[in-house]
Amino acid sequence: MLDRSLQDLINMIAELRDRGICCTSLHENLDTTTPGGRLACHDFAALAEFWNRYFPCSST
């Protein structure tokens, strides 16, 4: 399960990358092997963390 912590997600993706594993989302067209894909992934993770902290009642 992916946590809503930006740092946890960044660490998880870095660990996977070190093992030669990339993360790709076909639906959102994100690919963590590209600089743009990593930026978009970090942006989405930061928004999710913000949403979780400022609107805790709406998260499940």
N, C-alpha and C positions, 0 to 999 in steps of 0.2 A: 504494500500500500504506500502510495506517495503521500507524505505528510504535507501540511500546508505551511511548513517552515521553509523559507527561501534557502537558508543555509543548508538544511538537510537535503533539499533537492539538488543544490549545486554540488554538495559533497557526493551524493549518490551518482550523479552523472559523471563527475570527475573520476570516481572509482571505476565505473563501468568503462569509461574511455581508456583508462590505464590498462584495463584487461582486454582492450580491442573490441569492445562492444559499443555500438552507437544506438542512440534512441531516435526513432523516427515515428512520427504520427502522420499517417496517411490522410486522415480526415482534415487536420489543420495544416497539412503540408509543411511540417516542421522536421528538420533534420539536424541533429546536434553535431554532425560532422562539418557543417558550414558555419562561418562566423554569424551570418544572418539567422540561422536556425538556433544557435546558442543564445543570441541576443533576444529573440522572440520567446524562447523557453524561459529565460530569466525574467523577462517582462511579465509573462503570464504568471509565473511563480510569485513575483513580487505583488501583483494584483490580488492573487489568491490569499497571500498572507495578510495583506492590508484588509481585505474583505472579512477574513476570519477574525481579525483582532478588533475591528471597529463595528462589526455586525455579528457578534457571536451567536445570537439567538437564531439567525437565519441559516446557519451552517448545520449540515447533518453529517 
